[in-house]
Amino acid sequence: MFYLHQTLVNTETQKELVNNRSSLFGDTDQDGLIDAYDSDIDNDGVANLLDESPFDSRNQNTLPHLNLKVGESNYAVVLNESALTAAQIERLRSTLFFLQKSKAFSANLKIIALWDWTDEYDSMNGHYDPYWKTIRIREPQAFKGGSRQFQLILTHELFHAFQVSEPKFYQTFMMKMGWSLQDDTYIYHTRGFHWVTGNEEDLLNLKGLPTGVPTRRSLIGPEEHFADALLYAYLQERNPDWITPSYFDNLKTYRESEAQKWTQKAFKKVFVPLAK
């Protein structure tokens, strides 16, 4: 059995931590690390995310999950209600293998989990957490658009993990695209367009997106811009028929933009030779 040393707690554990403040600030296993930051709360050798009873060391049963070995790296795929098809698993394995061309990538991702979560992240279909080295894909929203929608959301989140793995590349991307940080606020500035992040309502009502972003979501901040731009470049090389306006809602202007051309060229340099 492959156990993980740093994992996000599962949904039931999250509820117990929230409802029991003594546990939230307590240290169940007395190892010096409070439960909210402890990857194995009951110290039974089973990571919280995989542990059927994270607060009971007597129960070492694990939740349903898939141990996925890709090259020399191991990943755990935790399943909730939705079971992945063989084709989805193979595509996931192929994408992970591709991204492992970045030597630091596998060190920044250990778990991919499929489940629903609390209202705090109600608008999200996926989320990458660099501290826990975990990607969460939300059910059932991620599967509403079928297998392709799930794969797009997952690959977008994988590029967030890649961003953490390749900080120099990410910083260069920010500079080239026109992002800057001023007083803890990200600003996007290109010819004829100036955008200050932070107001989601303004973003939803914004008319006329700049040519340098593949999606409206890209203007949330440079991290989202990076993930969607790299997803576009990845699909351009491997699955160009998946590049559609249903996901890339600024496709008409972005596909011929200088920003897209730079990103595609930079992408090829990072991932040459491309794994087919």
NUVONU-164314 format. One record per atom (N, C-alpha, C, O, CB): residue in three letters; x, y, z. Coordinates in steps of 0.05 Angstrom, whole numbers, plus 5000, padded with zeros to 4 digits. Glycine has a CB too. Example, Ala and Ser with C-alpha at 12.3 -4.5 7.8 and 13.67 -1.06 7.14 Angstrom:
% NUVONU-164314
ala526448865156/ala524649105156/ala526449345156/ala528549345169/ala522649115181/ser525749555142/ser527349795143/ser525850015157/ser526850235161/ser528249885114/
END
This chain:
% NUVONU-164314
met501749765000/met500050005000/met501850255000/met503850275015/met498150005025/phe501050444984/phe502550694982/phe501250905000/phe499050984994/phe502750794952/tyr502650995021/tyr501551195039/tyr502851465034/tyr505251475027/tyr501951105068/leu501351675038/leu502351945033/leu502852075060/leu501352045079/leu500452105017/his504952235062/his505752365087/his504452635090/his504452745112/his508652385089/gln503552765069/gln502453035071/gln499953045054/gln500153075029/gln504553245062/thr497653035066/thr495153025051/thr493053195063/thr493053255087/thr494152735049/leu491153285046/leu488853425056/leu486953225069/leu486652995060/leu487453585033/val485553315090/val483653135104/val481253095086/val480553265070/val482853245131/asn479852865089/asn477552815073/asn475152975084/asn475353105104/asn476852515074/thr472952955069/thr470653135075/thr469553095103/thr469053295117/thr468453075055/glu469352845113/glu468252795139/glu470152905161/glu469253005181/glu467852495143/thr472752885156/thr474652995175/thr474553295176/thr474753415198/thr477552905168/gln474153425153/gln473853715152/gln471453795169/gln471653995185/gln473453815123/lys469253655167/lys466853725182/lys467353695212/lys466553865228/lys464453545174/glu468753485220/glu469353435248/glu471153655259/glu470853745282/glu470553165252/leu473153735243/leu474953955252/leu473454215256/leu474054365275/leu477253985231/val471654275237/val470154525239/val468154515263/val467954715277/val468554575213/asn466854295267/asn464854275288/asn466054235316/asn464654285336/asn463054045282/asn468554145317/asn469754095343/asn472254275346/asn474454195338/asn470553795346/arg471954505357/arg474154705359/arg476454595376/arg478754665372/arg473054965371/ser475754425396/ser477954315412/ser479754135395/ser482154125399/ser476854155436/ser478554005376/ser480153835357/ser481654015338/ser483953955331/ser478353635342/leu480354225329/leu481554405309/leu484154525320/leu486154545305/leu479654635303/phe484254585346/phe486654705358/phe488154495375/phe490054565388/phe485954945374/gly487154245375/gly488354045391/gly490353875375/gly490953935352/gly486253855402/asp491453685388/asp493553515376/asp492853225384/asp493953125404/asp496453595385/thr491253095369/thr490152825376/thr492352625382/thr492152475401/thr488452725353/asp494352615365/asp496452415369/asp498852515385/asp500852365389/asp497452315342/gln498652765395/gln500752875412/gln503552865399/gln505552795412/gln500852725439/asp503652935373/asp506152925360/asp507353205356/asp509453235343/asp505852795332/gly506053405368/gly507053685366/gly506053845343/gly506654075340/gly510053675365/leu504253715326/leu503153855303/leu500153845307/leu498853635308/leu503953715276/ile498854085308/ile495954095313/ile494453955290/ile495453945267/ile494954385316/asp492053855296/asp490553695277/asp490053835251/asp490153705230/asp487953615290/ala489554095251/ala488954245227/ala491254235206/ala490754285183/ala488254525233/tyr493654185216/tyr495954185198/tyr497353905198/tyr499653885187/tyr497954395206/asp496153715210/asp497353445212/asp496353265190/asp493953225187/asp496753325240/ser498153155174/ser497452985152/ser496452705161/ser495152565146/ser499852945133/asp497052635186/asp496152375197/asp495252425226/asp496852385244/asp498352155195/ile492752515229/ile491852615255/ile492052405277/ile492752465299/ile488952695252/asp491352145270/asp491451945291/asp494051785292/asp494351595308/asp489051755288/asn495951855274/asn498551735274/asn498451435271/asn499851285285/asn500051805299/asp496751335253/asp496551045248/asp497850955223/asp497650725215/asp493650965248/gly499251145209/gly500751075185/gly499051105160/gly500151055138/gly501750795187/val496551175163/val494751225140/val494151515138/val493051635156/val492151055142/ala494751635115/ala494351925111/ala491351995114/ala489651825107/ala495352025084/asn490752225124/asn487952305130/asn486152265106/asn483952165109/asn487852595138/leu487052345082/leu485352335059/leu484652055052/leu482452005040/leu486752465035/leu486351855059/leu485751585053/leu484651425077/leu483851195074/leu488351445044/asp484451555100/asp483751425125/asp480751425128/asp479451635128/asp485051565148/glu479551185132/glu476751165137/glu475951295163/glu473751405166/glu475850875136/ser477751275183/ser477251395210/ser479751555218/ser481351445233/ser476451175231/pro480051805209/pro482551955214/pro483152015243/pro485352075250/pro482452205199/phe481051995260/phe481452055289/phe481651805306/phe481851825331/phe479152225299/asp481551575294/asp481651315308/asp483851145298/asp483651025277/asp478851175306/ser486051125314/ser488350965305/ser487850665305/ser489350515293/ser490751025323/arg485650585317/arg484950295317/arg483850205291/arg483949965284/arg482950235340/asn482750395275/asn481650335249/asn483550435228/asn483850675223/asn478750465246/gln484850245214/gln486750315193/gln485650255165/gln487250235146/gln489350165198/asn483050235163/asn481850185136/asn482050435119/asn481950655129/asn478850105139/thr482450395093/thr482750615075/thr480250655058/thr478750465053/thr485250575057/leu479850905049/leu477750965031/leu478450865003/leu480750824997/leu477151275031/pro476450834985/pro476950744958/pro478850934944/pro478351174943/pro474350714942/his480950834933/his482850994918/his484550824899/his484550574901/his484751154937/leu485750954881/leu487450824861/leu490350914864/leu490851154865/leu486450894832/asn492150724866/asn494950784867/asn495950794838/asn495950594824/asn496550574883/leu496851024829/leu497651064801/leu500651114800/leu501551324809/leu496051304789/lys502050934788/lys504950954785/lys505551064757/lys504750934737/lys506450684790/val506951284756/val507651404730/val510651454730/val511651624744/val506051674725/gly512051294713/gly514951304714/gly515951224741/gly515251004751/gly515951584708/glu517451384754/glu518551324781/glu516851454803/glu517551434827/glu521451424783/ser514651584796/ser513051734815/ser510451584822/ser509351444805/ser512452014805/asn509451624846/asn506951514855/asn504951734861/asn505551934874/asn507351324879/tyr502451684853/tyr500251864858/tyr497951704869/tyr497551474861/tyr499452034833/ala496351824887/ala493951694896/ala491551844884/ala491352094886/ala493751694927/val489751694872/val487251814861/val484951714878/val484251484878/val486851734831/val483851894894/val481751834913/val479051864899/val478452074888/val481952004939/leu477351664900/leu474851654886/leu472551694906/leu472651594928/leu474451404871/asn470551844898/asn468151874915/asn465851734901/asn465751484901/asn467552174919/glu463951874889/glu461751744876/glu462351674847/glu461351484837/glu459251924877/ser463951834834/ser464451794805/ser466951624801/ser469051684812/ser464852064792/ala466651404787/ala468851224781/ala470051314754/ala468551364735/ala467850934780/leu472651314752/leu473951384727/leu473951154708/leu474250924717/leu476851484732/thr473551204683/thr473650994663/thr476650934657/thr478451084664/thr472151084637/ala477050704644/ala479750624637/ala481050834618/ala483450894621/ala479750354623/ala479450954600/ala480451164582/ala481251414598/ala483351534591/ala478351234561/gln479651494618/gln480351724634/gln482951684650/gln484551854652/gln478051794653/ile483251444661/ile485651384676/ile488051384658/ile490151484666/ile485351104690/glu487751274634/glu490051274616/glu490751554607/glu493151624604/glu489451104591/arg488851724603/arg489352004595/arg490752154618/arg492552314614/arg486752154587/leu489752094642/leu491052214666/leu493952124668/leu495652294673/leu489452144692/arg494351874665/arg497151764666/arg498951894645/arg501151974650/arg497151464663/ser497851924621/ser499352054599/ser500052344605/ser502252434599/ser497752034573/thr498052494616/thr498552774622/thr500652804645/thr502352974643/thr495952914631/leu500452634665/leu502352634687/leu505152574677/leu507152704685/leu501552444709/phe505352374659/phe507952304648/phe509052534632/phe511452594634/phe507652054630/phe507352674617/phe508252904602/phe509353124619/phe511453234614/phe505853004585/leu507853194641/leu508653414658/leu511153344675/leu512453524685/leu506353484676/gln511653084678/gln514053004694/gln516653074679/gln518753024690/gln513852714700/lys516453184655/lys518853284642/lys520053514659/lys522453574658/lys518253384614/ser518253644675/ser519253824695/ser520053654719/ser518353524732/ser516954034703/lys522553644726/lys523553464747/lys522353524774/lys522153344790/lys526553494748/ala521453774779/ala520353844805/ala517353784806/ala516253804828/ala520854134810/phe516053704784/phe513153684783/phe512153474803/phe510353534819/phe512253614756/ser513253234802/ser512153014819/ser512553074849/ser511152964866/ser513552754812/ala514453254856/ala514853324884/ala512653514894/ala512353544918/ala517653454888/asn511153634875/asn509153834883/asn506253724879/asn504353884881/asn509554084867/leu506053474873/leu503353354871/leu503453064880/leu505052904871/leu502353364842/lys501752994899/lys501652724910/lys498852594908/lys498652354905/lys502552724938/ile496752764909/ile494052654910/ile492252804890/ile492453044887/ile492852684938/ile490552654877/ile488352764861/ile485752644872/ile485452404873/ile488652694830/ala483952814882/ala481652724896/ala479052824882/ala478953054873/ala481652814925/leu477052644880/leu474552714868/leu472452714891/leu471852504902/leu473752514846/trp471352944897/trp469252964917/trp467953244915/trp468853414901/trp470252914945/asp465753264930/asp464453524933/asp465753664958/asp467053534974/asp461353504936/trp465353924961/trp466454064984/trp464554284994/trp462354314983/trp469154174978/thr465354425014/thr463654625027/thr463154865010/thr464454904989/thr464854705054/asp461255035019/asp460455265003/asp462655475001/asp462355654984/asp458055395016/glu464755445016/glu466955645015/glu468055654987/glu468855874978/glu469155575035/tyr468155434973/tyr469255424946/tyr466955354926/tyr467455204907/tyr471455214944/asp464555474930/asp462255394915/asp462555434885/asp461455284869/asp459855534925/ser464055644877/ser464355704849/ser466555554835/ser466855574811/ser464856004846/met468055394849/met470255254838/met469554974828/met467954834842/met472555234858/asn470554894806/asn470354614797/asn472854454803/asn472854204803/asn469754604767/gly475054594808/gly477554464815/gly479254644832/gly478954894831/gly479054374790/his481154534847/his482854694864/his485454544869/his485454304876/his481454764891/tyr487754684865/tyr490354574872/tyr491354704897/tyr491454954899/tyr492354604848/asp492154544917/asp493254654942/asp496254574944/asp496854334947/asp491654544966/pro498054764941/pro500954704941/pro501954604968/pro503854454969/pro502454944934/tyr500654684991/tyr501554595017/tyr501054295020/tyr502754145029/tyr500054745039/trp498554215013/trp497853935015/trp498653774990/trp498353524990/trp494853905020/lys499553914969/lys500353774944/lys498053604933/lys498453374926/lys502853604949/thr495753734933/thr493253594926/thr491553744906/thr491353984908/thr491653544952/ile490453594887/ile488453704869/ile485753584876/ile485453344879/ile489253644839/arg483753764879/arg481053674884/arg479353734859/arg479353964850/arg479853794909/ile477953544849/ile476053584827/ile473253544838/ile472653344850/ile476653384803/arg471653744835/arg469053744848/arg466953574833/arg466753584808/arg467954034850/glu465553414848/glu463353254837/glu460753394845/glu460653534866/glu463452964847/pro458653364830/pro458553244804/pro458953444781/pro458853384758/pro455953104799/gln459553704789/gln459753914769/gln461753854747/gln461353914724/gln460454174782/ala464053734755/ala466153684735/ala465353484714/ala466653464693/ala468653594750/phe463253324720/phe462453124701/phe459953204685/phe458953044669/phe461952864715/lys458853444690/lys456453524676/lys456953544646/lys455153484630/lys455553794687/gly459353624638/gly459953644610/gly461153394598/gly462253404576/gly461853874606/gly461053174613/gly462052924602/gly465052894608/gly466253054623/gly461552904573/ser466252694596/ser469052624602/ser470952854594/ser472952904607/ser469752374587/arg470352984572/arg472153204563/arg472253434583/arg474453534588/arg471253304535/gln469953504594/gln469953724614/gln471653644638/gln473153814648/gln467053774622/phe471353404647/phe472953304670/phe475953324663/phe477553414680/phe472253024677/gln476753234640/gln479553234632/gln480653524630/gln482953574637/gln479953094605/leu479053704620/leu479953984618/leu480354114645/leu482354244650/leu477854154602/ile478454064663/ile478754174690/ile481154054704/ile482654194717/ile476254114707/leu481553794702/leu483753654714/leu486453764703/leu488253824719/leu483553354710/thr486653784677/thr489153874665/thr489754164672/thr492154234676/thr489153834634/his487754324673/his488054604683/his489354604711/his491254754716/his485354754683/glu488354444729/glu489354424756/glu492254314756/glu493854394773/glu487554264774/leu492754124739/leu495454014737/leu497454234729/leu499754234738/leu495553794716/phe496654424713/phe498454644706/phe498854844729/phe500854984729/phe497354794682/his497054844748/his497554994773/his499854864788/his501655004799/his495055014790/ala499854604789/ala502054454802/ala504654504787/ala506754524799/ala501454154804/phe504454514761/phe506854564744/phe507954844749/phe510354884750/phe506154534714/gln506155034753/gln506955314759/gln508655324784/gln510755464785/gln504455494763/val507855174805/val509455174830/val512155034825/val514055104838/val507855024852/ser512154844807/ser514554694802/ser516654854786/ser519054804788/ser513954434787/glu515655034770/glu517355194752/glu516955494756/glu515955634739/glu516855124722/pro517855604780/pro517355884786/pro518656084767/pro517456294762/pro518255934814/lys520956014757/lys522256204738/lys520656234712/lys520356454702/lys525156114732/phe519656004702/phe518056014678/phe515456174683/phe514656324666/phe517355724669/tyr514356134707/tyr511856274714/tyr512356574716/tyr510756734706/tyr510756174740/gln514556654728/gln515156944730/gln515657064703/gln514857294698/gln517656984748/thr517056914685/thr517457024658/thr514857054643/thr514357254630/thr519356824642/phe513056864647/phe510356874635/phe508957124644/phe507757274628/phe508756624641/met508957174670/met507557404682/met508657664669/met507057834661/met507957414712/met511257684667/met512457924656/met511757964626/met510958184618/met515457914659/lys511857744611/lys511357764582/lys508357824577/lys507757964558/lys512057504569/met506557724594/met503757764589/met502858044598/met500758134589/met502157554604/gly504258174616/gly503558434625/gly502458454654/gly501058644661/gly501558554607/trp502958244670/trp502058244698/trp504158374716/trp506558344712/trp501557964707/ser503158524736/ser504958644756/ser503458634783/ser501058614784/ser505758934749/leu505058654804/leu503958644831/leu504458914845/leu506759004848/leu505158414848/gln502259054852/gln502459314865/gln500759314890/gln498259284888/gln501659544845/asp501959354913/asp500559374939/asp498759124943/asp496459144950/asp498759624940/asp499958894938/asp498658634942/asp496258584923/asp494658414928/asp497558614970/thr496158744902/thr494058704882/thr495258664854/thr497158814846/thr492158954881/tyr494358464840/tyr495358414813/tyr493958594793/tyr491558634793/tyr494958114805/ile495558704774/ile494558874753/ile495458764726/ile497858694723/ile495659164757/tyr493658754708/tyr494158664681/tyr494058904662/tyr491959034660/tyr492158434672/his496258954648/his496359194631/his497559124604/his499859034603/his497959414645/thr496059154583/thr497059134556/thr496159374540/thr494659544551/thr496158864543/arg496859384515/arg496159614499/arg493059654498/arg491659474489/arg497259584470/gly492159874508/gly489359934507/gly487659794527/gly485159814526/gly488359874480/phe488859664546/phe487259514566/phe488759524593/phe491059464595/phe486759224557/his487159594614/his488259604641/his486259474660/his483959554661/his488959894650/trp487159274675/trp485259124692/trp486459084720/trp488758994723/trp484558854679/val484959154740/val485759104768/val484058884779/val481658894779/val485459374785/thr485358674789/thr483958444799/thr482458494826/thr483158684840/thr485858204802/gly480558324832/gly479358344858/gly476358364858/gly475058304879/gly480458564873/asn475158454836/asn472258484836/asn471058294816/asn471058334791/asn471458784828/glu469958064826/glu468857864808/glu466357954793/glu465957874770/glu468157614824/glu464758134805/glu462358234791/glu463158394767/glu461958374746/glu460658394810/asp465258564770/asp466158724747/asp467258544725/asp466858604701/asp468458914756/leu468558324733/leu469658134713/leu467358004698/leu467557974673/leu471357924727/leu465257924711/leu462957794698/leu461657984678/leu460657904657/leu460957694718/asn461658244685/asn460258444668/asn462158574647/asn461258734631/asn459058664686/leu464658504648/leu466558624630/leu465958554601/leu465558324594/leu469458534636/lys465858754584/lys465258714556/lys467858764540/lys469258964544/lys462958904545/gly468458584523/gly470858614506/gly473358534521/gly474658694533/gly471058894497/leu474058274519/leu476458174532/leu478958244516/leu478858264492/leu476357864536/pro481258284529/pro483758344515/pro484558094499/pro483857874506/pro485958424534/thr486058134477/thr486857914460/thr488757714473/thr488957484464/thr488158024435/gly490157804495/gly492257634506/gly491357424526/gly492957284537/gly494157804520/val488657404531/val487657204550/val485857004536/val484257084519/val486157344573/pro486256744542/pro484556544528/pro481756514539/pro479956424526/pro485856274530/thr481356604564/thr478756584578/thr478256834595/thr480056974603/thr478656324595/arg475756874601/arg474957094619/arg476157034647/arg477057214661/arg471857114621/arg476156774654/arg477256694680/arg480256774683/arg481156814706/arg477056394684/ser481656804661/ser484456874662/ser484957144676/ser487157184687/ser485556884634/leu482957314676/leu483257584689/leu482857574719/leu483057774732/leu481357774676/ile482257334730/ile482157314759/ile484857374771/ile485157484792/ile481157034767/gly486957294756/gly489657344765/gly491657184748/gly490857014732/gly490057264794/pro494257234751/pro496257104734/pro496356804736/pro497056664717/pro498957214741/glu495656694759/glu495656404762/glu493556274744/glu494156064731/glu495156324792/glu491156384743/glu489056274726/glu489856324696/glu489356144680/glu486356404732/his490956554691/his491856614663/his493956404655/his493756294632/his493056894661/phe495856344672/phe497956154666/phe496855874661/phe497555754641/phe499956144689/ala495055784678/ala493955514676/ala492355484650/ala492555284636/ala492155454700/asp490655684643/asp489055664619/asp490755704593/asp490255574573/asp486855874619/ala492755874594/ala494455914571/ala496155664566/ala496555594542/ala496356154575/leu497155534587/leu498755294584/leu496955054576/leu497754884561/leu500255224609/leu494455054585/leu492554854577/leu492054874547/leu491954674532/leu489854874592/tyr491655124537/tyr491255164509/tyr493655064493/tyr493354924473/tyr490855464503/ala496155134502/ala498555054488/ala498854744488/ala499654624468/ala501055174500/tyr498154624510/tyr498254334512/tyr496254194492/tyr497054014478/tyr497554244541/leu493854304492/leu491854184473/leu492554234444/leu492054074427/leu489054304479/gln493854464439/gln494654524412/gln496554314401/gln496554254377/gln495954804411/glu498254204419/glu500154004411/glu499053724411/glu499853554395/glu502554014430/arg497053664428/arg496153394432/arg493253334425/arg492653124415/arg496653324460/asn491453524430/asn488653494424/asn487353744414/asn485653864427/asn487153394449/pro488253844390/pro487254104380/pro484154114377/pro483054334379/pro488554174354/asp482853894372/asp479953894369/asp478553954395/asp476154004395/asp479053634358/trp480053944418/trp478854014444/trp478854314449/trp477654404469/trp480253864466/ile480054464432/ile480154754436/ile477654874424/ile477454914399/ile482654884422/thr475654934441/thr473055024431/thr472255264448/thr473155304471/thr470954804433/pro470355434438/pro469455664453/pro467955594478/pro467555764496/pro467655834435/ser466955354481/ser465555274505/ser467255284530/ser466355324552/ser464354994502/tyr469855254526/tyr471755274548/tyr473455534545/tyr473555694564/tyr473755034550/phe474555574522/phe476155814516/phe474356034504/phe474156054480/phe478655744497/asp473156184522/asp471056374513/asp472156624500/asp470556794491/asp469356454537/asn474756654498/asn475956874483/asn477656764460/asn479556884451/asn477757054501/leu476856534450/leu478356384430/leu478756544404/leu480856534392/leu476956124423/lys476656684395/lys476756814369/lys479057014367/lys480357024346/lys474156954364/thr479557164388/thr481757364387/thr484357244398/thr486557334390/thr480957604403/tyr484257064417/tyr486656954429/tyr488356784410/tyr490756794411/tyr485956804454/arg487056624394/arg488456424378/arg490556544359/arg492556414352/arg486556264362/glu490256794351/glu492156924333/glu493757144347/glu495157294334/glu490757044308/ser493557154373/ser494857374388/ser497857324392/ser498757094390/ser493557414415/glu499357534396/glu502157504402/glu502657354428/glu504657214431/glu503557784403/ala500857394447/ala501057254473/ala500856954469/ala502456804481/ala498757344492/gln499056864452/gln498756574447/gln501256464432/gln502256254438/gln496256514430/lys502256614413/lys504656534398/lys507056504416/lys508656314414/lys505256724375/trp507356704435/trp509656684453/trp509356444472/trp511356304476/trp509856944470/thr506956404482/thr506456184501/thr506955914488/thr508155734499/thr503656194513/gln506055894463/gln506355634448/gln509355584444/gln510255354447/gln504855644421/lys510855784436/lys513655754432/lys515155684457/lys516855504458/lys514856014420/ala514455824479/ala515655764505/ala514955484515/ala516655344526/ala514855974526/phe512555404510/phe511555144518/phe513254924504/phe514054734517/phe508555104511/lys513754954478/lys515254764463/lys518154744474/lys519354524474/lys515254834434/lys519254964482/lys521954954492/lys522154804518/lys524054654523/lys523055244497/val520054834535/val520054704561/val519654404557/val520854244572/val517954814579/phe517954324538/phe517154044536/phe518253904511/phe517053704503/phe514154024535/val520353994500/val521653864477/val523553644488/val525053694506/val523254064459/pro523453404476/pro521553314455/pro518853254468/pro518753144490/pro522553074439/leu516653314454/leu514053264465/leu513452974466/leu514152814448/leu511953404448/ala512152884488/ala511352614491/ala508652574478/ala506752714485/ala511352524520/lys508452394460/lys505952344446/lys504352134460/lys502152064452/lys506452264416/
END
